[in-house]
């Protein structure tokens, strides 16, 4: 039994939800995803609903709306945090006073532009959701009911979204390393550029941290060391995310590119 604020008790049931589909977007890593849909203008994605559950009829008339709400799951968040450090705050805030994905129930809400509906595929634009995210529900965005332009902005005081992107500059070494990887089918450079354009503040969620006093971004199995000057992130170098000991003892063929890269750029 749970005791409410008014002093009464009642049973509070638990709920289990089944996703109705998944998002297919260009964002495969958490560091790549914009902080919210308004900062993802022009990004296109699809929402693929599962067959055999009658969703064809459920989608009837959805195409008449210009925007829709997507309710989804932050499925790559492993735990929740009572206080978080938002990108535009100088101190930690209560998670329920933020849009952080590290929530007691990892539920996301995003208002996106509806492009079209083709069978069980919903095409959308201005998407800030990671590829493969489970979708729980779709609802129409109703301007007169959902928009309150005169509402206060809480601790944000002066909202500045979408936050201007950072420029990304490359050293000669980093550019050569990115080109070397691209020739071998690893487009690490594009991932680094997308991630740093969105933000350079150290964050566990965005996989940016300080290592020996230097900022380092993790993109999949690769690491990019960078420094920040004004609104520009300067990429100094790339490296493998595997330790030299692992590369020497693990004979997995998937690590060959890491071994070759480390040998080709040793000492640089």
N, C-alpha and C positions, 0 to 999 in steps of 0.2 A: 504494500500500500504506500502511496505517496501522499504527503501532507501539503496542501496548497497554501498560498499566501493568506487566504481568508480563514485558515485554521481547519478546514474540512479535509477528509480523506476520501480518496477514490482509487480504484484500480486503474493503472495506466498501462495499456497493452503495448507490446512491442510489435513492430511492423517489418515485414520483409517484402521488398519490391523486386519485381522482375524487369530488367531492361526491355524496352520495346525496340531498340536498335542501337546502332553505333555511329559515331561521327567519323568521316573520312576527310582529314584536313592535311595541309602540308607541314604541320607542326608535329614532329615525332619526339622531340626532346622538350622537357619542361623549360629549359632556358630559352627556347625559341618562341614560346607562346607570349603574345602581347598581354599586358596586365588586364585589359578588358576589351570588349568588342569595339568600342569607339576608337581604340588605338590600332585596330586591325582593318581599317578602311580598305576595301577592295579585295581582301583575301577571300577566295572562294572555297567552298567545301560542300560535301553532301552528307545527308543524314539518311542512312540506309536502315529501313525498318525490316523486322524479321518477317518472313513469309509464314503462311499457315495460321495466322492468328486474327484474321479479319481486319487488318489495319488498312486495307484498301478502302473499305467503307468509312473507317475512322478518319481518313484524310479528305473525305469529301468536303468541298467548300474552303479548305485551308488556303487554296491558291488565291482567294479573293482578298486576303490580307497582305499588307505591304511588309509588315514585320511580325516576327513571332518570338516568343520566349522559348528557349531550349533549357530544359531542366536535365542536368546530367550529373555524372559521378566523377569526382576527382579520384580516379581509381589508382593513381600512382602515389597518393599520399598515404604514408604508413602509419602516422599517428597524428593526434591533434594537439594543439598547444593553447594554453589559456591566454598567453600573451605572445604577440608577434611583432616584428619590426617591419611595418609597411614601407614600400619604396620611397614614399614622400613624407615620412615622419622621422624626426630626430630621436624619438624614444619609442619604447615598446607600448603597444596598445592592446586592450582586451580584444580577443579574436572576434567576438561578436560585434565589435564596433569597426570591423574592417571587412574587406572582401577577400581575405586570405583563404587559400584552399585548405589550410590546416584546421578544419572545423570539427566539432564533436560528431556531427554527421557530415561526411565529405560530399555535400551536395552543391553543385554549381548552378548558376542562373545567368543566362546570357541572352540579350536582345539582339537578334540578327535580322538582316534583310532577306526576305524571301524572294528567290529568283524564279522558282518553278517547282512543279510536282510532276514526276513521271513514274507512274506505278507506285512502287514502294520507296522510291528515291526522292528525297526532298532536297532541292538545290538551294543553297543559301550563300550569302556574302557578308563580309565584315565579321569574320569568325575568329575567335580567340581561343578555341578549344583544341586540346591535343587529339591527334589521330588515335582512333580506337576507343575513345571515351564512351562508356555506356550511356545511352539516353534513357531517361525515365519517363519523360512526357514532353509534349509540345503544346503550347497555348498561344492564341492570338495576342498580339500586342495591341491594346485598345488605347489610343492616344488620350481620350478625355478621362479615362480611368487610371492609366498607368503613368502619365507624365505630370509632374508638379514642378515646373521650372522655377518657381519662386521659393521652393523649399530650401531650408538652411543646409549648409555643407559640413556641419559638425566640426570635428577637430581639423578638417582640411582647410577651413577658413576661406582660402582662395583657390578653388579647383583650377587645375591647369591641364586637363586632359583633352585631347591626347598629348602627353608629354613629348616635346620635340625629340626626335631620335638623335643619338650620338653619331658623329662621323667616325669612321673606322679607317685608320691609316696603318700601312704595313711596312715594316722594315724590309730591307733587301733579303735578309735571311729568311724571315717569315714568309715572304712572297715566294721565294724559291722552294721552301718546304711545302707550302700549300700547293704549288704547281706540281711538285713531285708526287704528292699524294693524289691529286686529281688525275694525273696520267695513269694511275693504278686503280682508278675507280672509287677513290675515297675523297668525296668533295667536302673535306673538313673546313676549308676556307669559307665556303658559303655559310656553313653552320655557325662558325665563329662570328662572321660578319653580322648575321641576323641576330644572334644572341647579344652581342655587344651594342648593337644599335638600339636595342630595347632597354638596356640598363647595365650599369657598371658597378653597382653597389654590391659588396660581398653579401651573399645570401645562400643558405643551404638549399633552398628550393630552386634557385637559378643556377646552382652549382658554381658559384664564384666564391673564392676564399683567398686569404693571404697565406702565402707559403714563403717562409724566410724573408718576410717583408715585401714580397712581390705579389701582385694580384695575378690569380690564375683562374682560368675558365675551363671547365670540363665539358667537352662535347663528345658524347659516346665514349670511346676508349682513348680519346686524344685530349691533350692539354694545351692551352694557349696562354702564354705569359704576356701580360700587357701592363701599360701604365696609362694614367689619365691626365690629360692637360686640357683644362677648360671643358669644352663639349666634345672633345675628340679622344677616342680610345686608340692608343698606339700599340699594335701587336708587335711584340719584340721577337718571339720565337714560338715554335710548336715543338711538342715532344710526345712520346708515347706515354700512355697512362699506366703501362705495365712497368714494374720494377725490373732492373737489369737482371736480378737473380731469377725472376720468373721467366724472362726471355731466354736465359741460359739453360734452364732446367725443364721448361715445358716445351715439348716437341710438337704441340698442336700446330698444324699447317696454317691455321687462321692467324697465327702470330708471326708468320714469315714476313709480312709487310712491316710489322713493327721492328723486327730484327734488322731488316734491310734499311729501313728509315734511320734507325739508331746508328747503324754503321756508316751510312752515307753522310750523316750530318754530325758525326762525333766531333766534339770540341767546338761546335758552332752555336 
